Amino acid sequence: MADARDDGHGAGSGAGSTARAAEADRGFLGEVRDAVSTRSALVMLGVLLLQLGFALSYMGAFHAPQPHKVPITLVAPAAVERDLVARLDALPGDPLQVTPVADRAEARARLLDRRTDAALVVDPARRTDTLLVASAGGPSATTAATEILQEVARAQDRTIVVRDLRAPSAGDSRGLSSFYLVLSWTIGGYLAASALNMAAGSKKPTLRRTLVRLAAMLPYGFVSGIGGALIVGPVLDCLPGAFWELVGIGTLVVFASGAVGVALQSVAGTVGLGLTILIFTVLGNPSSGGVYPSSLLPPFWAAIGQALPPGAGTTVVRNTVYFDGNATTGALWILGAWAFGGVAVAILAATLREKRKREPRTASAVPA
């Protein structure tokens, strides 16, 4: 009897342990399913793709910058001009794109109008030539052109004296303040749009709510413009002067970024935020020309840079502060086009969504 009771107790204990283990296993798996749902797994996959895209884009653009058709201007007597142009155009890899002009005054004007990155003034009567640069327009392009031309000069037993006509301010020694200012504006714009979307539970907005969100981006952009201009001006003295011009540029950049964020999240919900990050941060920042100009970037990044808001914004800020607003018209049109496109897509998406919602109700109201 004792043995029977022992066997029964042992069997019951074993069955209970198995049941508790199965329950524990089901509980653990249930916790996993609750913590990592299909939706959250897809979101994690999207984040992973953005992470890898970020690494690929930045390192692809910056890992090995090579000069390609850096625009330079040449001032030389007719007797030596043709030979020198042919020699510079024949350099391996086409690092320079040479444009001869009549005199030093024209070369200087082209440099300050942002139509060239350097101007070489040749004096055959001496062994020393002059290279005019404006490093505020991008020190990396200036450095690349200077190194190439100095190497060519050494091969001819000549020397080059470099004269910087427009250097960055003391607080902007590397010439990157314009890029980082626009970076902060673009990120702030689409994050503000994302905050408006998340506050409503990530629901796709109605037309009225879309209009309210777009309208809210205007004062937000204005305040962001003032804040950025204060930081780079009176606070840090990075980009002194042009305070109200920077406020206006900042308002436009932030509104363009926010409008695109509102539009893409109106169309695609949470996925729209990922698409906005892809456009502005993954693709836009490394191709913007803030760190390396298009003449030093690989072809893909060189082609897209000035068509995206970070590149256009960096160009407008840099040329406004240092070059009296020269060569900014095209970049301003680009920013305006992105802002208008964001507004149009957001309104169109909300209008079509409301129309689709009304159609079933209208059909059900018709008597059989």
DRENFIKOL-477653 format. One line per 4 residues: number of its first residue (from 1); their letters; for each residue x, y, z of N, C-alpha, C. Coordinates in steps of 0.2 Angstrom, whole numbers, padded with zeros to 4 digits. Atoms other than C-alpha are relative to their C-alpha. Layout:
! DRENFIKOL-477653
NUM	A	X/Y/Z/X/Y/Z/X/Y/Z ~ ...
! end
This chain:
! DRENFIKOL-477653
1	MADA	0004/-0006/0000/0000/0000/0000/0004/0006/0000 ~ -0004/-0005/0000/0014/0011/0004/0003/0002/-0006 ~ -0003/-0001/0006/0022/0008/-0012/-0005/0003/-0005 ~ 0005/-0002/0004/0006/0011/-0021/-0001/0008/0001
5	RDDG	0001/-0007/-0001/0004/0028/-0012/0006/0004/-0003 ~ -0006/-0003/0002/0022/0032/-0016/0000/0001/-0008 ~ 0001/0000/0007/0019/0028/-0034/-0005/0005/-0003 ~ 0005/-0005/0002/0003/0038/-0035/0002/0007/0001
9	HGAG	-0002/-0007/-0001/0011/0053/-0027/0005/0002/-0005 ~ -0005/-0002/0005/0026/0052/-0038/-0003/0002/-0007 ~ 0003/-0001/0007/0015/0051/-0054/-0003/0007/0000 ~ 0004/-0006/0000/0004/0065/-0048/0005/0006/0000
13	SGAG	-0005/-0006/0000/0020/0076/-0044/0003/0001/-0006 ~ -0003/-0001/0007/0027/0072/-0061/-0005/0004/-0004 ~ 0005/-0003/0005/0011/0077/-0070/-0001/0007/0002 ~ 0000/-0007/-0002/0010/0093/-0059/0006/0004/-0003
17	STAR	-0006/-0004/0002/0028/0098/-0063/-0001/0001/-0008 ~ 0000/-0001/0008/0025/0095/-0082/-0005/0005/-0002 ~ 0005/-0005/0002/0009/0105/-0082/0003/0007/0002 ~ -0003/-0006/-0002/0018/0119/-0072/0005/0002/-0005
21	AAEA	-0005/-0001/0005/0032/0118/-0085/-0003/0003/-0006 ~ 0004/-0002/0006/0020/0119/-0099/-0003/0007/0000 ~ 0003/-0006/-0002/0011/0133/-0091/0006/0006/0000 ~ -0006/-0005/0000/0028/0142/-0088/0002/0002/-0008
25	DRGF	-0002/-0001/0006/0033/0139/-0106/-0005/0004/-0004 ~ 0005/-0004/0004/0016/0146/-0113/0000/0007/0003 ~ 0000/-0007/-0003/0018/0161/-0101/0006/0004/-0004 ~ -0005/-0004/0003/0035/0165/-0108/-0001/0001/-0007
29	LGEV	0002/-0002/0007/0030/0163/-0126/-0005/0005/-0001 ~ 0005/-0005/0001/0015/0173/-0123/0003/0007/0002 ~ -0003/-0007/-0002/0026/0187/-0115/0004/0002/-0006 ~ -0004/-0002/0006/0037/0186/-0131/-0004/0003/-0005
33	RDAV	0005/-0002/0005/0022/0187/-0142/-0003/0007/0002 ~ 0002/-0006/-0002/0016/0202/-0132/0005/0006/-0001 ~ -0006/-0005/0001/0033/0211/-0132/0002/0001/-0007 ~ -0002/0000/0007/0037/0207/-0150/-0005/-0002/-0004
37	STRS	0006/0001/0004/0021/0208/-0160/0003/0000/-0007 ~ -0001/0000/0007/0021/0206/-0179/0002/0008/-0002 ~ -0001/-0007/0001/0020/0225/-0180/0006/0003/0002 ~ -0006/-0003/-0003/0034/0229/-0168/0006/-0003/-0004
41	ALVM	-0006/0003/0003/0045/0216/-0177/0001/0004/-0007 ~ -0001/-0003/0007/0042/0225/-0194/0003/0007/0001 ~ -0003/-0007/-0001/0046/0242/-0186/0007/-0001/0002 ~ -0007/0002/-0001/0062/0234/-0179/0004/-0001/-0007
45	LGVL	-0003/0001/0007/0066/0228/-0197/0001/0007/-0003 ~ -0001/-0007/0003/0063/0246/-0203/0005/0004/0003 ~ -0005/-0003/-0004/0074/0253/-0190/0007/-0003/-0002 ~ -0007/0004/0002/0088/0240/-0195/0002/0003/-0007
49	LLQL	-0001/-0002/0007/0086/0245/-0213/0003/0007/0000 ~ -0002/-0007/0000/0088/0264/-0209/0007/0000/0003 ~ -0007/0000/-0003/0103/0260/-0198/0005/-0002/-0005 ~ -0005/0003/0005/0112/0250/-0212/0000/0006/-0005
53	GFAL	0000/-0006/0005/0107/0264/-0224/0004/0006/0002 ~ -0004/-0005/-0003/0114/0277/-0213/0007/-0001/-0001 ~ -0008/0002/0000/0131/0268/-0212/0002/0000/-0007 ~ -0002/0001/0007/0131/0264/-0231/0000/0007/-0003
57	SYMG	0001/-0006/0004/0126/0282/-0236/0006/0004/0003 ~ -0005/-0004/-0003/0138/0291/-0224/0007/-0002/-0002 ~ -0006/0002/0002/0153/0280/-0227/0001/-0001/-0007 ~ -0001/0000/0007/0150/0278/-0245/0001/0007/-0003
61	AFHA	-0001/-0007/0002/0150/0297/-0247/0007/0003/0002 ~ -0006/-0003/-0003/0165/0301/-0236/0006/-0004/0001 ~ -0006/0004/-0002/0176/0286/-0235/0006/0001/-0005 ~ -0006/-0001/0004/0187/0291/-0250/-0002/0006/-0005
65	PQPH	0002/-0006/0005/0183/0309/-0257/0006/0001/-0005 ~ -0004/-0001/0006/0191/0312/-0274/-0002/0006/-0004 ~ 0003/-0006/0004/0191/0328/-0283/-0001/-0002/-0007 ~ 0002/0002/0007/0182/0327/-0300/-0003/0006/-0002
69	KVPI	0002/-0006/0004/0180/0342/-0311/-0002/0006/0005 ~ 0000/-0006/-0004/0183/0355/-0297/0000/0006/-0004 ~ 0000/-0006/0005/0178/0372/-0306/0006/0005/0002 ~ -0005/-0005/-0001/0193/0383/-0307/0000/0005/-0006
73	TLVA	0000/-0005/0005/0196/0399/-0317/0008/0002/-0001 ~ -0007/-0001/0002/0212/0403/-0326/0001/0007/-0003 ~ -0002/-0006/0003/0220/0420/-0330/0007/-0001/-0002 ~ -0007/0001/0002/0235/0418/-0341/0001/0004/-0007
77	PAAV	-0001/-0003/0007/0243/0427/-0357/-0002/-0006/-0005 ~ 0002/0005/0005/0237/0419/-0373/0006/-0005/-0002 ~ -0005/0005/0002/0254/0412/-0376/0001/-0006/0004 ~ 0000/0006/-0004/0253/0400/-0362/-0007/-0003/0002
81	ERDL	0007/0002/-0002/0234/0399/-0359/-0001/-0007/-0003 ~ 0002/0006/0003/0231/0385/-0372/0004/-0006/0003 ~ -0004/0006/-0003/0245/0374/-0366/-0001/-0002/0007 ~ 0002/0001/-0007/0241/0376/-0348/-0007/-0003/0001
85	VARL	0006/0003/-0001/0223/0372/-0350/0000/-0007/-0002 ~ 0000/0007/0002/0227/0357/-0360/0004/-0005/0005 ~ -0003/0004/-0005/0239/0351/-0346/-0004/-0001/0006 ~ 0004/0001/-0006/0227/0354/-0332/-0006/-0005/-0002
89	DALP	0006/0005/0002/0212/0345/-0342/0003/-0007/-0001 ~ -0003/0007/0001/0224/0330/-0345/0002/-0003/0006 ~ -0002/0003/-0006/0227/0327/-0327/-0004/-0007/0001 ~ 0004/0006/-0001/0222/0309/-0322/-0006/0001/0004
93	GDPL	0006/0000/-0004/0204/0307/-0316/-0004/0006/-0001 ~ 0003/-0006/0001/0199/0324/-0322/-0002/0004/0006 ~ 0001/-0004/-0007/0201/0333/-0305/-0002/0007/-0001 ~ 0001/-0007/0000/0199/0350/-0312/-0004/0001/-0007
97	QVTP	0004/-0002/0006/0187/0359/-0324/0002/0007/-0001 ~ -0003/-0006/0001/0196/0374/-0331/-0004/0005/-0005 ~ 0003/-0005/0004/0188/0390/-0337/0004/0006/-0001 ~ -0004/-0006/0001/0199/0404/-0345/-0004/0006/0000
101	VADR	0004/-0007/0000/0194/0422/-0342/0006/0005/-0002 ~ -0005/-0005/0003/0202/0438/-0348/0004/0003/0005 ~ -0004/-0003/-0005/0208/0446/-0332/-0001/-0002/0007 ~ 0001/0002/-0007/0210/0445/-0314/-0007/0003/0003
105	AEAR	0006/-0003/-0003/0195/0456/-0310/-0006/-0005/-0002 ~ 0006/0004/0001/0183/0444/-0319/0001/-0007/0004 ~ -0001/0006/-0004/0191/0429/-0310/-0002/0001/0007 ~ 0003/-0002/-0006/0188/0438/-0294/-0007/0000/0001
109	ARLL	0008/0000/0000/0170/0441/-0298/-0003/-0007/-0001 ~ 0003/0007/0000/0167/0423/-0303/0001/-0004/0007 ~ -0001/0003/-0006/0175/0417/-0287/-0005/0002/0006 ~ 0004/-0002/-0005/0164/0428/-0276/-0007/-0001/-0002
113	DRRT	0006/0002/0003/0149/0424/-0287/-0002/-0007/0001 ~ 0001/0007/-0001/0151/0406/-0282/0000/-0004/-0007 ~ 0000/0004/0006/0154/0401/-0300/0007/-0004/-0001 ~ -0006/0004/0000/0171/0394/-0297/0003/-0001/0007
117	DAAL	-0003/0001/-0007/0181/0387/-0282/0007/0003/0001 ~ -0007/-0002/0000/0198/0394/-0286/0001/0004/-0007 ~ -0002/-0003/0006/0206/0406/-0298/0008/0001/0000 ~ -0007/0000/0000/0224/0404/-0304/0002/0006/-0005
121	VVDP	-0003/-0006/0004/0233/0420/-0310/0007/-0001/-0002 ~ -0006/0002/0002/0248/0416/-0320/0004/0006/-0003 ~ -0005/-0005/0002/0263/0428/-0322/0006/-0003/-0003 ~ -0006/0003/0003/0275/0422/-0335/0007/0003/0001
125	ARRT	-0006/-0003/-0001/0287/0435/-0331/0004/-0001/0007 ~ -0003/0002/-0006/0290/0428/-0314/-0001/-0008/0001 ~ 0000/0007/-0002/0292/0411/-0306/-0006/-0002/0005 ~ 0005/0000/-0005/0277/0414/-0294/-0007/0002/-0003
129	DTLL	0006/-0002/0002/0259/0413/-0298/-0005/0001/0006 ~ 0004/-0002/-0006/0244/0418/-0287/-0006/-0004/-0001 ~ 0006/0004/0000/0229/0407/-0283/-0005/0003/0005 ~ 0005/-0003/-0004/0214/0416/-0277/-0005/-0005/0002
133	VASA	0005/0005/-0002/0202/0406/-0266/-0005/0004/0005 ~ 0004/-0003/-0005/0187/0409/-0255/-0002/-0006/0004 ~ 0001/0006/-0004/0188/0395/-0242/-0007/0000/0004 ~ 0007/0000/-0003/0171/0401/-0234/-0005/-0004/-0003
137	GGPS	0004/0004/0004/0163/0392/-0248/0000/-0007/0000 ~ -0002/0007/-0001/0170/0375/-0243/0007/-0001/0000 ~ -0007/0001/-0001/0187/0373/-0236/0003/-0007/-0004 ~ -0003/0006/0003/0189/0355/-0243/0001/0001/-0007
141	ATTA	-0001/-0001/0007/0186/0360/-0261/0006/0005/-0001 ~ -0006/-0005/0001/0199/0375/-0259/0006/-0004/0001 ~ -0006/0004/-0002/0211/0363/-0251/0002/-0005/-0006 ~ -0001/0005/0005/0209/0350/-0265/0003/0004/-0006
145	ATEI	-0002/-0004/0006/0211/0363/-0279/0007/0003/0001 ~ -0006/-0003/-0002/0226/0371/-0270/0006/-0006/-0001 ~ -0005/0005/0000/0235/0354/-0268/0002/-0002/-0007 ~ -0001/0002/0007/0233/0349/-0286/0004/0005/-0004
149	LQEV	-0003/-0005/0003/0238/0366/-0293/0008/0001/0002 ~ -0007/-0001/-0002/0254/0367/-0282/0004/-0006/-0002 ~ -0004/0006/0003/0259/0349/-0288/0002/0002/-0007 ~ -0001/-0002/0007/0257/0355/-0306/0006/0005/0000
153	ARAQ	-0005/-0006/0000/0267/0371/-0302/0007/-0003/0002 ~ -0006/0003/-0001/0281/0361/-0294/0003/-0004/-0006 ~ -0003/0004/0006/0283/0350/-0309/0003/0005/-0005 ~ -0002/-0005/0005/0286/0366/-0319/0005/0005/0003
157	DRTI	-0005/-0004/-0004/0298/0373/-0306/-0003/0007/0002 ~ 0003/-0006/-0002/0286/0386/-0301/-0003/0000/0007 ~ 0003/0000/-0007/0278/0391/-0284/-0007/0004/-0001 ~ 0007/-0003/0000/0260/0397/-0280/-0001/0003/0007
161	VVRD	0002/-0004/-0006/0255/0410/-0267/-0008/0000/0000 ~ 0008/0001/-0001/0237/0407/-0260/-0002/0007/0003 ~ 0004/-0005/-0003/0226/0422/-0256/-0007/-0001/0001 ~ 0007/0002/-0002/0210/0419/-0247/-0004/0006/0000
165	LRAP	0004/-0006/0000/0198/0432/-0252/-0006/0000/0005 ~ 0005/0000/-0004/0184/0426/-0241/0000/-0006/0004 ~ -0001/0006/-0005/0189/0415/-0226/-0006/0000/0005 ~ 0005/0001/-0006/0177/0408/-0213/0001/0004/0006
169	SAGD	-0001/-0004/-0006/0174/0418/-0198/0004/-0004/0005 ~ -0004/0004/-0006/0184/0414/-0182/-0004/-0005/0003 ~ 0004/0005/-0004/0170/0405/-0174/-0002/-0006/-0005 ~ 0002/0005/0005/0168/0394/-0190/0006/-0002/-0004
173	SRGL	-0007/0001/0003/0186/0389/-0193/0000/-0005/-0005 ~ 0000/0006/0005/0181/0373/-0203/-0005/0001/-0005 ~ 0005/-0002/0005/0167/0381/-0212/-0006/-0005/0000 ~ 0006/0005/0000/0154/0368/-0206/-0006/0002/0004
177	SSFY	0005/-0002/-0003/0143/0379/-0196/-0007/0000/-0004 ~ 0006/0000/0004/0131/0381/-0210/-0004/-0006/-0001 ~ 0003/0006/0000/0129/0363/-0212/-0003/-0003/0006 ~ 0003/0003/-0006/0126/0359/-0194/-0006/0004/0002
181	LVLS	0006/-0004/-0001/0113/0374/-0193/-0006/-0003/-0004 ~ 0005/0002/0004/0103/0367/-0207/-0002/-0007/0002 ~ 0001/0007/-0003/0105/0349/-0200/-0005/0001/0006 ~ 0004/-0001/-0006/0097/0355/-0184/-0007/0002/-0002
185	WTIG	0006/-0003/0002/0083/0364/-0193/-0004/-0006/-0004 ~ 0004/0005/0003/0078/0349/-0204/-0002/-0006/0005 ~ 0002/0005/-0005/0078/0336/-0190/-0005/0003/0004 ~ 0005/-0003/-0004/0068/0348/-0179/-0006/0000/-0004
189	GYLA	0007/0000/0004/0055/0350/-0193/-0003/-0006/0000 ~ 0003/0006/0001/0052/0332/-0196/-0002/-0003/0006 ~ 0002/0003/-0006/0052/0327/-0178/-0006/0004/0003 ~ 0006/-0004/-0002/0040/0341/-0174/-0007/-0003/-0003
193	ASAL	0006/0003/0003/0028/0334/-0187/-0001/-0007/0002 ~ 0001/0007/-0003/0031/0316/-0180/-0003/0001/0007 ~ 0004/-0001/-0006/0026/0323/-0163/-0007/0001/0000 ~ 0007/-0002/0001/0010/0330/-0169/-0004/-0007/-0002
197	NMAA	0004/0006/0002/0006/0313/-0177/0000/-0005/0006 ~ 0000/0004/-0005/0011/0303/-0162/-0005/0002/0006 ~ 0005/-0002/-0005/0000/0314/-0150/-0007/-0002/-0002 ~ 0007/0003/0002/-0015/0308/-0160/0000/-0007/-0001
201	GSKK	0000/0007/0000/-0010/0290/-0158/0002/-0003/-0007 ~ -0002/0002/0006/-0002/0289/-0175/-0006/-0002/-0005 ~ 0006/0001/0005/-0019/0289/-0184/0001/0005/-0006 ~ 0000/-0004/0006/-0020/0295/-0202/-0005/0006/0001
205	PTLR	0004/-0006/-0002/-0027/0313/-0200/-0005/0002/-0005 ~ 0006/-0003/0004/-0043/0321/-0206/0003/0006/-0004 ~ -0002/-0006/0003/-0042/0335/-0218/0001/0006/0004 ~ -0001/-0006/-0005/-0045/0348/-0204/0006/-0001/0004
209	RTLV	-0006/0001/-0005/-0032/0340/-0193/0007/0001/-0004 ~ -0005/-0001/0004/-0020/0340/-0208/0002/0008/-0001 ~ 0000/-0008/0001/-0023/0359/-0211/0003/0003/0007 ~ -0003/-0003/-0007/-0020/0362/-0192/0007/-0002/0001
213	RLAA	-0007/0002/-0001/-0004/0352/-0192/0005/0005/-0005 ~ -0004/-0004/0004/0003/0362/-0207/0000/0007/0002 ~ 0000/-0006/-0003/-0002/0378/-0200/0004/0001/0006 ~ -0005/0000/-0006/0007/0374/-0184/0007/0000/-0001
217	MLPY	-0007/0000/0002/0023/0371/-0193/0003/0007/-0002 ~ -0003/-0007/0002/0024/0390/-0198/0003/0003/0006 ~ -0003/-0003/-0006/0026/0397/-0180/0006/-0004/0003 ~ -0006/0004/-0003/0037/0382/-0175/0006/0002/-0004
221	GFVS	-0006/-0002/0004/0048/0386/-0190/0003/0007/0001 ~ -0003/-0007/-0002/0049/0404/-0186/0004/0000/0006 ~ -0004/0000/-0007/0054/0401/-0168/0006/-0004/-0001 ~ -0006/0004/0001/0066/0388/-0174/0005/0004/-0004
225	GIGG	-0005/-0005/0003/0074/0401/-0186/0003/0005/0004 ~ -0003/-0005/-0005/0076/0414/-0172/0005/-0004/0004 ~ -0004/0003/-0004/0083/0401/-0161/0007/-0002/-0003 ~ -0006/0001/0004/0096/0395/-0174/0004/0006/-0001
229	ALIV	-0004/-0006/0002/0101/0412/-0179/0003/0003/0006 ~ -0003/-0002/-0006/0103/0417/-0161/0007/-0004/0002 ~ -0006/0004/-0002/0115/0402/-0158/0006/0001/-0004 ~ -0006/0000/0005/0126/0404/-0173/0002/0008/0000
233	GPVL	-0002/-0007/0000/0126/0423/-0171/0002/0003/0007 ~ -0002/-0003/-0006/0126/0432/-0154/0003/-0005/0005 ~ -0002/0005/-0006/0128/0416/-0143/0007/-0003/-0002 ~ -0006/0003/0001/0143/0407/-0152/0004/0004/-0005
237	DCLP	-0004/-0004/0005/0148/0420/-0166/0003/-0004/-0005 ~ -0002/0004/0006/0149/0406/-0179/-0001/0003/-0007 ~ 0002/-0003/0007/0140/0415/-0193/-0003/0007/0002 ~ 0003/-0006/-0002/0139/0433/-0188/-0003/0004/-0006
241	GAFW	0003/-0004/0005/0128/0445/-0197/-0006/-0004/-0003 ~ 0005/0003/0003/0113/0442/-0208/-0005/-0004/0004 ~ 0004/0003/-0005/0102/0438/-0193/-0007/-0001/-0003 ~ 0007/0001/0002/0085/0441/-0200/0000/-0004/-0007
245	ELVG	0000/0004/0006/0090/0433/-0217/0000/-0008/0003 ~ -0001/0007/-0002/0095/0417/-0207/-0007/-0002/0003 ~ 0007/0002/-0002/0078/0418/-0198/-0005/-0002/-0005 ~ 0004/0002/0005/0069/0418/-0214/0002/-0007/-0003
249	IGTL	-0003/0006/0003/0080/0404/-0221/-0002/-0006/0005 ~ 0002/0005/-0005/0077/0394/-0205/-0007/-0002/0000 ~ 0007/0001/0000/0058/0396/-0206/-0002/-0004/-0006 ~ 0001/0003/0006/0058/0390/-0224/0002/-0008/0001
253	VVFA	-0003/0006/-0001/0069/0375/-0220/-0004/-0005/0004 ~ 0003/0004/-0005/0060/0369/-0205/-0007/-0001/-0003 ~ 0006/0001/0002/0043/0372/-0213/0000/-0006/-0006 ~ 0000/0005/0006/0048/0362/-0229/0001/-0007/0003
257	SGAV	-0001/0007/-0003/0055/0347/-0218/-0007/-0002/0004 ~ 0006/0002/-0003/0039/0348/-0207/-0006/-0002/-0005 ~ 0006/0002/0005/0027/0348/-0222/0001/-0006/-0003 ~ -0002/0007/0003/0036/0333/-0230/-0002/-0005/0006
261	GVAL	0001/0005/-0005/0035/0324/-0213/-0008/-0001/0001 ~ 0007/0001/-0001/0016/0328/-0211/-0003/-0004/-0006 ~ 0003/0004/0006/0013/0322/-0229/0002/-0007/0000 ~ -0002/0007/0000/0023/0306/-0228/-0004/-0004/0005
265	QSVA	0003/0004/-0006/0015/0301/-0211/-0008/0000/-0002 ~ 0007/0000/0002/-0002/0306/-0218/-0001/-0006/-0005 ~ 0000/0005/0006/0001/0294/-0233/0001/-0007/0003 ~ -0002/0006/-0002/0010/0280/-0224/0000/-0001/0007
269	GTVG	0000/0001/-0007/0008/0282/-0205/0007/0000/0003 ~ -0007/0000/-0003/0023/0277/-0195/0005/-0001/-0005 ~ -0005/0001/0005/0032/0271/-0210/0002/0007/-0004 ~ -0001/-0006/0002/0031/0289/-0216/0006/0003/0003
273	LGLT	-0006/-0003/-0004/0043/0294/-0202/0007/-0003/-0003 ~ -0006/0003/0003/0056/0282/-0209/0002/0002/-0007 ~ -0001/-0002/0006/0054/0288/-0226/0003/0007/0000 ~ -0003/-0007/-0001/0057/0306/-0220/0007/0000/0002
277	ILIF	-0007/0001/-0002/0073/0301/-0211/0004/-0002/-0006 ~ -0004/0002/0006/0078/0292/-0227/0002/0006/-0004 ~ -0001/-0006/0004/0076/0308/-0237/0005/0005/0003 ~ -0004/-0006/-0003/0083/0321/-0225/0007/-0002/0003
281	TVLG	-0006/0001/-0003/0096/0312/-0215/0004/-0005/-0003 ~ -0005/0005/0003/0102/0296/-0223/0002/0002/-0007 ~ -0003/-0002/0007/0103/0303/-0241/0001/0008/0000 ~ -0001/-0007/0000/0102/0322/-0238/0006/0003/0003
285	NPSS	-0005/-0003/-0004/0115/0325/-0225/0007/-0001/-0004 ~ -0006/0001/0003/0130/0317/-0233/0001/0003/-0007 ~ 0000/-0002/0006/0126/0323/-0250/0000/0008/-0001 ~ 0002/-0007/0000/0123/0341/-0245/0005/0005/-0002
289	GGVY	-0005/-0004/0001/0140/0348/-0248/0003/0004/0006 ~ -0002/-0003/-0006/0142/0353/-0230/0007/-0002/0002 ~ -0007/0003/-0001/0157/0342/-0227/0005/0000/-0006 ~ -0004/0000/0007/0163/0339/-0245/-0005/0002/-0005
293	PSSL	0004/-0002/0006/0156/0348/-0260/-0001/-0006/-0005 ~ 0001/0005/0004/0149/0339/-0274/0006/-0002/-0005 ~ -0006/0002/0004/0165/0339/-0284/0005/-0005/0003 ~ -0004/0005/-0003/0173/0328/-0271/-0004/-0006/0002
297	LPPF	0005/0006/-0001/0158/0316/-0269/0000/-0005/-0005 ~ 0001/0005/0005/0155/0300/-0278/-0006/0002/-0004 ~ 0005/-0003/0005/0143/0302/-0293/-0007/0000/0003 ~ 0007/0000/-0003/0127/0297/-0284/-0002/0005/0005
301	WAAI	0001/-0005/-0005/0129/0308/-0269/0000/0007/-0004 ~ -0001/-0006/0004/0135/0322/-0281/-0006/0002/-0004 ~ 0006/-0002/0005/0119/0321/-0292/-0006/0002/0004 ~ 0006/-0001/-0004/0106/0321/-0278/0001/0006/0005
305	GQAL	-0001/-0004/-0006/0114/0333/-0265/-0004/0007/-0001 ~ 0003/-0006/0000/0108/0350/-0271/-0008/0000/-0002 ~ 0008/0001/0001/0090/0343/-0275/-0003/-0002/0006 ~ 0003/0001/-0006/0087/0339/-0257/0000/0006/0005
309	PPGA	0000/-0006/-0005/0083/0351/-0243/0006/0001/0004 ~ -0006/-0002/-0003/0099/0349/-0233/0005/0003/-0004 ~ -0005/-0003/0005/0110/0353/-0248/-0002/0007/-0002 ~ 0003/-0006/0002/0099/0367/-0254/0001/0005/0006
313	GTTV	0000/-0004/-0006/0098/0374/-0236/0007/0002/0002 ~ -0007/-0001/-0002/0117/0373/-0233/0002/0005/-0005 ~ -0002/-0004/0005/0120/0382/-0249/-0003/0007/0001 ~ 0003/-0006/-0002/0108/0396/-0245/0003/0004/0006
317	VRNT	-0003/-0003/-0006/0115/0399/-0228/0007/0002/-0001 ~ -0007/-0001/0001/0133/0398/-0233/0001/0006/-0005 ~ -0001/-0006/0005/0131/0410/-0248/-0003/0006/0002 ~ 0003/-0006/-0003/0120/0422/-0238/0004/0003/0004
321	VYFD	-0004/-0003/-0005/0132/0424/-0224/0006/0003/-0003 ~ -0007/-0002/0002/0148/0425/-0234/0001/0003/-0007 ~ -0001/-0002/0007/0144/0429/-0252/-0006/0005/-0002 ~ 0005/-0005/0002/0130/0442/-0251/-0006/-0003/-0004
325	GNAT	0006/0003/0003/0117/0430/-0256/0001/-0002/-0008 ~ -0001/0002/0007/0125/0426/-0273/-0002/-0008/-0001 ~ 0001/0007/0002/0120/0409/-0281/-0005/-0003/0005 ~ 0005/0003/-0005/0105/0406/-0269/-0007/-0001/-0003
329	TGAL	0007/0000/0003/0090/0408/-0281/-0002/-0008/-0001 ~ 0002/0006/0001/0090/0390/-0287/-0001/-0004/0006 ~ 0001/0003/-0007/0092/0383/-0269/-0006/0002/0003 ~ 0006/-0003/-0003/0078/0394/-0263/-0006/-0004/-0004
333	WILG	0005/0003/0004/0067/0387/-0277/-0001/-0008/0002 ~ 0001/0007/-0002/0071/0369/-0272/-0003/-0001/0007 ~ 0004/0000/-0006/0066/0373/-0254/-0007/0001/0000 ~ 0007/-0002/0001/0050/0381/-0259/-0004/-0006/-0003
337	AWAF	0004/0005/0003/0046/0366/-0270/-0001/-0006/0005 ~ 0002/0005/-0005/0048/0354/-0256/-0005/0002/0005 ~ 0006/-0002/-0004/0037/0364/-0245/-0006/0000/-0003 ~ 0006/0000/0004/0024/0366/-0258/-0002/-0007/-0001
341	GGVA	0001/0007/0001/0025/0347/-0262/-0003/-0003/0006 ~ 0002/0002/-0006/0023/0343/-0244/-0007/0002/0002 ~ 0006/-0003/-0001/0008/0354/-0242/-0005/-0004/-0005 ~ 0004/0003/0005/0000/0347/-0258/-0002/-0007/0001
345	VAIL	0000/0007/-0001/0003/0329/-0254/-0004/-0001/0006 ~ 0004/0001/-0007/-0004/0330/-0236/-0007/0002/-0001 ~ 0007/-0001/0001/-0020/0339/-0241/-0003/-0005/-0005 ~ 0003/0004/0005/-0023/0328/-0256/-0001/-0007/0003
349	AATL	0001/0007/-0003/-0020/0312/-0246/-0006/0000/0005 ~ 0005/0000/-0005/-0032/0318/-0232/-0007/0001/-0004 ~ 0006/-0001/0004/-0045/0324/-0245/-0003/-0007/-0003 ~ 0002/0006/0003/-0045/0307/-0254/-0002/-0005/0005
353	REKR	0002/0005/-0006/-0046/0297/-0237/-0007/0002/0002 ~ 0006/-0002/-0002/-0061/0307/-0232/-0005/-0002/-0005 ~ 0004/0002/0005/-0069/0304/-0249/-0002/-0007/0000 ~ 0001/0007/0000/-0067/0286/-0248/-0004/-0002/0006
357	KREP	0004/0001/-0006/-0075/0286/-0230/-0007/0002/-0001 ~ 0007/-0002/0001/-0090/0295/-0236/-0004/-0004/-0005 ~ 0003/0004/0005/-0093/0284/-0251/-0004/-0006/0002 ~ 0004/0006/-0003/-0099/0268/-0241/-0006/0003/0003
361	RTAS	0006/-0003/-0003/-0111/0279/-0231/-0005/0002/-0005 ~ 0004/-0003/0005/-0118/0287/-0246/-0004/-0006/-0004 ~ 0002/0006/0003/-0120/0270/-0254/-0006/-0004/0004 ~ 0005/0004/-0004/-0129/0262/-0239/-0006/0004/0001
365	AVPA	0006/-0004/-0001/-0141/0277/-0238/-0005/-0001/-0006 ~ 0004/0001/0006/-0148/0273/-0256/-0005/-0006/0002 ~ 0005/0006/-0001/-0164/0262/-0254/0001/-0005/-0005 ~ 0000/0006/0004/-0164/0245/-0261/-0005/0000/-0005
! end
